[in-house]
Amino acid sequence: MSDLTFNRVLVVDDEPSYRTLVQQFLSRFGYRCDSAEDAAGALESLNSRFYDLVISDIRMPGNDGLKLMKEVRGRNPAVSFIILTGHAADYSYSEIIEAGADDYLTKPFEITELKAKIQRLERERSVTNLLKASNEALARESRLNAAMAELSKALISSVPVEQISRLILKNAQELTSSSCGCVVHMDPGTGKICWTADSKGSVLDHGASISSGGCARCRALGERFLGDRRPVMQNSAAAQADLPLLTPGNVPVERFLAVPVFLGDVLLGCIALANSNHDYTDGDLKVIERLAEVYGVAIQRKRDEEELTRAKDYIEKVFDSSADAVGIIDRHGRATRWNMVASEMFGYSLEELQKKKVFELYADKQQLEAMLTRLRRDGMVRKYEIDIRKKDGSVAPFELSISLLRSDSGETLGSVCLARDVSETKKLLMEATGLNERLQQEVAERRRAEEGVRQAHAEIAQLVASIPSILIGLSSDDHVIWWNQAAEETFGIRRADVLGRPLDECGLQWQRERVLEGLAHCRGYRSQTRLDDIRFARPDGKEGFLGISINPMGNVQEKHFGLILLARDTTERKFMESQLAQAQKLESIGQLAAGIAHEINTPTQYVGDNTRFLQDAFQDLSRLLERYAEVPEALKAGSSAEELVSTMKTAAEEADLEYLTEEIPKAIQQSLEGVERVSKIVRAMKEFSHPGTEEKTAIDINNAIESTITVARNEWKYVVDMVTDFDRDLPLVPCLPGELNQVILNLIINATHAIADVVERNSGEKGTISVSTRQMGNVVEIRLADTGGGIPEAIRSKIFDPFFTTKEVGKGTGQGLAISRSVIVDKHGGTLTFETEMGTGTTFIIRLPIANSPN
């Protein structure tokens, strides 16, 4: 059967009939099944091959089944165990389970019962493995999204390319678990290779040239990338001599991954990594290829900025070093730039000239109108002589060359003006013409540089759109500026329909108030804010859940800054978590079932005994009443009163009427007490098993705790004295009753186990669990204190981690406290903390808000 979780099973039993029966049954259902008659034979089989499940008798020649299980678990904790016993009176369920067994059966048993137990263990292992794989994939995807968000933020914030190189290398090593690596940058013009970021163990030749000379290995790698544009991925240490980026003998290489960085057909460099703690995979390759795309964008952006800076500096140099008077006039006739020559020539500084229009400098208004007419008609005037009045009032002839500056749509933006003294007309005319042409070229170059920058921004936008998680960018006033493809697909809203609109008006069907509170929190504290389990409506109308991280964008020191929302659909993960929680609850109920049955059996026993006593007493009283009924007939027949009194006294003595009169009321009272005890246990079990709901219900916290204590009584009564101190004036608290009961049960069982360890090591006297409740302002506090050994300091930071447990294999999954914390913190908006002291005990503290509050 291809869907089996347990592929190979070992049956260990000294009774051939049971061994053969179980082996044949399991083989019919597709399990590969072997057998052994004792513990020694089982260990021999386990030494030669791996078994998923061992089904072992408890009593066998040599070592018994429990010792076999302990030895096997010491070698391989993953092996599951089902214990068989024909001596149920000698072993209790709790003893076998506490010894490490996953389950047990009492002989004789139904084959279908064994099949059901195996299938339950398979389902538990399948759910655990699936959740573990899902968490690992989600963590990897989350780290990649965080890395891409960090790099996108760096690109948008114009972080230097050298710093981006270091960020890329850091994330590349972390995402692939590589111990060393480097990010190589090459000048495509000269072919010179230089590293811009490296880590210990990277051995690139600095300054080598691909085109000629330099490091032959670097040149070979560059020629390979130029030839087939493919990356290098090698997981064989024997092939390291073929890896051109590494010098043999310098660094031991077991695995290697290198990805080229291209911009179009131009090779810009590469990202090289080595010695991951696992074989490099296609997933690692895709991650590094995405980082290579970011690196290419960063290098191109740097070149565009450098080109734009050079153009600007050149224009400024030409502008200020010109021998002519040069000015830039806006469309309203006011000067925006005015070089030193112009200030010296006309006598006005730029600040003085900006207070008036340049038209006021022309002495002859008719000449001015004629020049403006030609300027409007031709867009320029060349060598136009006109009189201009200087600041000192003198008028001098000047030769002007004016060019209008227009936008792509033809709109006039202003003009560039050159002026020279007529006395040097010929010389200045030639210089002005050349300068004008150069200015035109520089303007064009600047436009080309700006176009390059716009293209770089477009590439960044494309990169943002390719991020698999939902990415929404908000301006300082919460208008949408980014909306990637994942957001379109998740919400069913096109990018074009939301860009430029306030986020609150984009038609998103989600928990609006919680999201707005998260945005306000992020802006108020200027730090990342996390929102979990945000309900939203999918495009198909079904409900889903989102996990959202809200991060500041830009300089958070400024008063106004934007935000980045990174979100992921966590519906499937939430479903898996609920499945695991339900499985744990069912497991807890199953563990409690035997104890509850024992608790019910005791009062039921003495109710039955008293009922049988009342039955016998009734028969004696019936015979006595029959004798009393004969008195009237005897009197009629003439019997004497003395004789009848004697007869009735004898009958009363035979019925032992005095004893019955005393004992019957006691038996009735005891029976009523037994019935009340059973009723209390059933009531507590019903309240503990409160059906799960998605909406909180106002409940009596004290009653919920008392019910859980009653249900778990058989777990703690042998090693613990339970002390309660409840505040009877507590208000009702909105809770998820079933899940809160599970948290209380987890804490009671953990405390019981902690006390049991101390009792077993020390005097054997019982320990104490103290449970108290009280109101503290707008919260209710529950304290559960035990007299166990305390929590070691080395593990205090881990106790709420999923799958962390200090119990022996088979006694715990490590999910109890992790799920408890999730229930209290994530689902109730409360807190779960603890206080502990070694040798004294531990107190767990639950605080729940009295009123419903957002996560």
Secondary structure by P-SEA (a helix, b strand, c coil): cccccccbbbbbcccaaaaaaaaaaaaaaccbbbbbccaaaaaaaaaaccccbbbbbcccccccaaaaaaaaaaacccbbbbbbbcccccccaaaaaaacccccccccccaaaaaaaaaaaaaaaaaaaaaaaaaaaaaaaaaaaaaaaaaaaaaaacccaaaaaaaaaaaaaaaacccbbbbbbbcccccbbbbccccccccccccccccccccaaaaaaaaaaaaccbbbbbccccccccccccccccccccbbbbbbbbcccccccccccccccccccaaaaaaaaaaaaaaaaaaaaaaaaaaaaaaaaaaaaaaaacccbbbbbccccccccccaaaaaaccccaaaaaacccccccccaaaaaaaaaaaaaccccccbbbbbbccccbbbbbbbbbbbbbccccccccbbbbbbbccaaaaaaaaaaaaaaaaaaaaaaaaaaaaaaaaaaaaaaaaaaacccbbbbbccccccccccaaaaaaccccccccccccccccccccaaaaaaaaaaaaaaccbbbbbccccccccccccbbbbbbbbbccccccccbbbbbbbbbaaaaaaaaaaaaaaaaaaaaaaaaaaaaaaaaaaaaaaaaaaaaaaaaaaaaaaaaaaaaaaaaaaaacccaaaaaaaaaaaaaaaaaaaaaacaaaaaaaaaaaaaaaaaaaaaaaaaacccccccccccaaaaaaaaaaaacccccccbbbbbbbcccccccccaaaaaaaaaaaaaaaaaaaaaaaaaaccccbbbbbbbbbbcccbbbbbbbbcccccccccccccccccccccccccccccaaaaaaaaacccccbbbbbccccccbbbbbbbbbcccccc
